[in-house]
Amino acid sequence: MTSTLVVNAVGVGAAVCSMASFVPQVAKIIAERDASSVSLRMYVVTVIGFSLWAVYGALLHSWPLIASNLISLSLAALVLGLKVLYRGNPPAPAKKG
């Protein structure tokens, strides 16, 4: 039988990985001022998915589900917002050196 500690550790690890996975994408978009390689449709679906997960967590009264999915939702929505913001903008010049 799996202990509660192990189950919670796996859940926390999964949540941290999910949340952290968006940070490099956000940093790259901001640094380059270019989101042309980001799929608009994918991030729309991702934002909808995290929204539904957060609602599901609220219906279950599960604060870990709510918190981790709201954070992931915020980061995915930021990528989506940057995609819209930088649409049609030329990318920033490449840094030399």
Backbone as CSV, one residue per row, in Angstrom:
resi,resn,N_x,N_y,N_z,CA_x,CA_y,CA_z,C_x,C_y,C_z
1,MET,0.838,-1.181,0.000,0.000,0.000,0.000,0.890,1.254,0.000
2,THR,0.526,2.222,-0.826,1.310,3.444,-0.959,0.934,4.419,0.148
3,SER,1.964,4.975,0.789,1.698,5.912,1.869,1.210,7.257,1.327
4,THR,0.502,7.978,2.171,-0.010,9.301,1.811,1.135,10.252,1.479
5,LEU,2.249,10.117,2.186,3.402,10.976,1.947,3.936,10.799,0.521
6,VAL,4.038,9.561,0.070,4.530,9.294,-1.280,3.545,9.836,-2.316
7,VAL,2.271,9.606,-2.096,1.239,10.093,-3.023,1.297,11.612,-3.117
8,ASN,1.389,12.281,-1.977,1.458,13.747,-1.972,2.743,14.247,-2.622
9,ALA,3.852,13.553,-2.404,5.125,13.954,-3.013,5.048,13.849,-4.537
10,VAL,4.433,12.788,-5.033,4.267,12.641,-6.481,3.380,13.759,-7.020
11,GLY,2.311,14.070,-6.317,1.410,15.150,-6.732,2.099,16.500,-6.756
12,VAL,2.879,16.776,-5.723,3.606,18.049,-5.670,4.631,18.111,-6.793
13,GLY,5.343,17.017,-7.032,6.318,16.981,-8.119,5.671,17.238,-9.468
14,ALA,4.535,16.602,-9.696,3.810,16.801,-10.958,3.350,18.249,-11.104
15,ALA,2.838,18.820,-10.025,2.361,20.205,-10.072,3.505,21.180,-10.341
16,VAL,4.631,20.976,-9.670,5.782,21.869,-9.870,6.281,21.782,-11.308
17,CYS,6.373,20.570,-11.850,6.812,20.409,-13.241,5.835,21.083,-14.208
18,SER,4.549,20.903,-13.972,3.550,21.521,-14.848,3.659,23.040,-14.817
19,MET,3.793,23.578,-13.610,3.873,25.031,-13.487,5.165,25.568,-14.079
20,ALA,6.286,24.910,-13.793,7.589,25.386,-14.245,7.778,25.250,-15.752
21,SER,7.021,24.372,-16.376,7.218,24.125,-17.803,6.933,25.349,-18.664
22,PHE,6.155,26.287,-18.175,5.808,27.467,-18.958,6.844,28.580,-18.840
23,VAL,7.658,28.557,-17.802,8.590,29.655,-17.538,9.607,29.845,-18.671
24,PRO,10.242,28.794,-19.189,11.187,29.028,-20.299,10.526,29.630,-21.536
25,GLN,9.305,29.214,-21.824,8.596,29.757,-22.987,8.304,31.240,-22.797
26,VAL,7.839,31.609,-21.609,7.563,33.015,-21.302,8.847,33.836,-21.411
27,ALA,9.931,33.340,-20.823,11.201,34.070,-20.859,11.696,34.255,-22.292
28,LYS,11.573,33.227,-23.105,12.020,33.302,-24.503,11.196,34.312,-25.290
29,ILE,9.892,34.273,-25.109,9.030,35.216,-25.831,9.344,36.647,-25.430
30,ILE,9.500,36.893,-24.143,9.783,38.248,-23.669,11.150,38.718,-24.169
31,ALA,12.155,37.851,-24.086,13.509,38.235,-24.506,13.570,38.533,-25.997
32,GLU,12.884,37.724,-26.787,12.957,37.881,-28.244,11.842,38.752,-28.814
33,ARG,10.859,39.060,-27.998,9.685,39.809,-28.459,9.085,39.168,-29.703
34,ASP,9.048,37.849,-29.672,8.564,37.087,-30.824,7.858,35.839,-30.316
35,ALA,6.619,35.685,-30.709,5.850,34.507,-30.327,5.336,33.777,-31.562
36,SER,5.995,34.008,-32.681,5.507,33.424,-33.927,5.566,31.898,-33.926
37,SER,6.462,31.312,-33.136,6.575,29.855,-33.118,5.596,29.200,-32.146
38,VAL,4.843,29.999,-31.419,3.877,29.483,-30.448,2.547,29.230,-31.153
39,SER,1.975,28.071,-30.914,0.687,27.722,-31.517,-0.456,28.384,-30.748
40,LEU,-1.166,29.258,-31.418,-2.301,29.947,-30.802,-3.372,28.945,-30.376
41,ARG,-3.710,28.034,-31.254,-4.755,27.046,-30.941,-4.372,26.181,-29.753
42,MET,-3.121,25.769,-29.699,-2.685,24.927,-28.587,-2.831,25.651,-27.254
43,TYR,-2.442,26.911,-27.212,-2.526,27.639,-25.948,-3.961,27.999,-25.591
44,VAL,-4.821,28.196,-26.571,-6.244,28.402,-26.269,-6.804,27.151,-25.591
45,VAL,-6.498,25.993,-26.163,-6.971,24.732,-25.573,-6.340,24.513,-24.196
46,THR,-5.063,24.838,-24.044,-4.379,24.690,-22.758,-5.017,25.569,-21.687
47,VAL,-5.326,26.806,-22.027,-5.972,27.720,-21.073,-7.356,27.184,-20.686
48,ILE,-8.100,26.698,-21.651,-9.413,26.110,-21.346,-9.240,24.898,-20.430
49,GLY,-8.263,24.045,-20.736,-8.020,22.858,-19.915,-7.668,23.197,-18.484
50,PHE,-6.755,24.142,-18.271,-6.396,24.533,-16.905,-7.574,25.187,-16.187
51,SER,-8.390,25.920,-16.916,-9.592,26.511,-16.312,-10.524,25.414,-15.805
52,LEU,-10.723,24.406,-16.636,-11.600,23.296,-16.235,-11.016,22.511,-15.067
53,TRP,-9.703,22.294,-15.068,-9.072,21.615,-13.937,-9.252,22.418,-12.643
54,ALA,-9.131,23.736,-12.722,-9.309,24.571,-11.529,-10.744,24.495,-11.019
55,VAL,-11.703,24.497,-11.930,-13.109,24.350,-11.534,-13.340,22.978,-10.911
56,TYR,-12.766,21.957,-11.517,-12.866,20.598,-10.975,-12.316,20.548,-9.545
57,GLY,-11.154,21.167,-9.349,-10.565,21.239,-8.008,-11.473,21.968,-7.030
58,ALA,-12.113,23.030,-7.496,-13.037,23.779,-6.625,-14.243,22.912,-6.266
59,LEU,-14.751,22.169,-7.231,-15.893,21.295,-6.957,-15.537,20.198,-5.960
60,LEU,-14.273,19.773,-5.974,-13.807,18.757,-5.024,-13.302,19.364,-3.714
61,HIS,-13.246,20.691,-3.658,-12.680,21.402,-2.493,-11.224,20.976,-2.263
62,SER,-10.489,20.856,-3.359,-9.096,20.418,-3.303,-8.180,21.600,-3.595
63,TRP,-7.652,22.229,-2.544,-6.823,23.407,-2.751,-5.565,23.113,-3.563
64,PRO,-4.935,21.921,-3.464,-3.762,21.697,-4.325,-4.120,21.697,-5.813
65,LEU,-5.251,21.103,-6.156,-5.693,21.120,-7.555,-6.011,22.544,-7.997
66,ILE,-6.692,23.277,-7.147,-7.061,24.656,-7.480,-5.813,25.510,-7.664
67,ALA,-4.925,25.487,-6.677,-3.742,26.357,-6.691,-2.819,26.042,-7.861
68,SER,-2.485,24.775,-8.038,-1.534,24.436,-9.108,-2.114,24.743,-10.486
69,ASN,-3.390,24.515,-10.659,-3.983,24.785,-11.964,-4.222,26.267,-12.205
70,LEU,-4.471,27.037,-11.161,-4.591,28.484,-11.342,-3.241,29.102,-11.692
71,ILE,-2.172,28.588,-11.088,-0.837,29.094,-11.424,-0.494,28.716,-12.864
72,SER,-0.737,27.458,-13.229,-0.484,27.025,-14.601,-1.355,27.792,-15.591
73,LEU,-2.608,28.016,-15.210,-3.513,28.805,-16.043,-2.963,30.209,-16.259
74,SER,-2.473,30.837,-15.208,-1.922,32.187,-15.318,-0.735,32.226,-16.278
75,LEU,0.160,31.253,-16.155,1.334,31.225,-17.025,0.952,30.926,-18.475
76,ALA,0.033,29.998,-18.679,-0.413,29.688,-20.038,-1.150,30.881,-20.645
77,ALA,-1.947,31.565,-19.826,-2.652,32.755,-20.308,-1.656,33.869,-20.634
78,LEU,-0.572,33.957,-19.877,0.471,34.945,-20.180,1.095,34.654,-21.548
79,VAL,1.415,33.380,-21.811,1.949,33.012,-23.126,0.943,33.379,-24.212
80,LEU,-0.313,33.063,-23.984,-1.360,33.378,-24.952,-1.460,34.894,-25.164
81,GLY,-1.424,35.651,-24.082,-1.467,37.107,-24.190,-0.267,37.661,-24.936
82,LEU,0.918,37.106,-24.677,2.113,37.550,-25.397,2.032,37.197,-26.876
83,LYS,1.426,36.052,-27.170,1.228,35.651,-28.562,0.383,36.701,-29.287
84,VAL,-0.679,37.133,-28.643,-1.558,38.146,-29.236,-0.840,39.503,-29.290
85,LEU,-0.138,39.858,-28.220,0.567,41.138,-28.156,1.615,41.270,-29.249
86,TYR,2.387,40.208,-29.471,3.480,40.274,-30.432,3.077,39.818,-31.832
87,ARG,1.799,39.594,-32.051,1.333,39.192,-33.381,1.623,40.321,-34.361
88,GLY,2.314,40.003,-35.419,2.607,40.997,-36.443,3.817,41.850,-36.148
89,ASN,4.363,41.762,-34.933,5.576,42.522,-34.609,6.795,41.788,-35.117
90,PRO,7.751,42.509,-35.704,8.986,41.836,-36.091,9.759,41.449,-34.832
91,PRO,10.477,40.316,-34.874,11.258,39.922,-33.714,12.380,40.908,-33.428
92,ALA,12.791,40.960,-32.175,13.909,41.819,-31.787,15.173,41.313,-32.451
93,PRO,16.110,42.216,-32.757,17.358,41.780,-33.371,18.102,40.803,-32.448
94,ALA,18.789,39.867,-33.060,19.558,38.878,-32.283,20.701,39.566,-31.555
95,LYS,20.976,39.090,-30.344,22.079,39.629,-29.564,23.379,39.062,-30.090
96,LYS,24.386,39.909,-30.171,25.701,39.458,-30.641,26.601,39.293,-29.438
97,GLY,27.439,38.293,-29.539,28.434,38.148,-28.497,28.371,36.957,-27.728
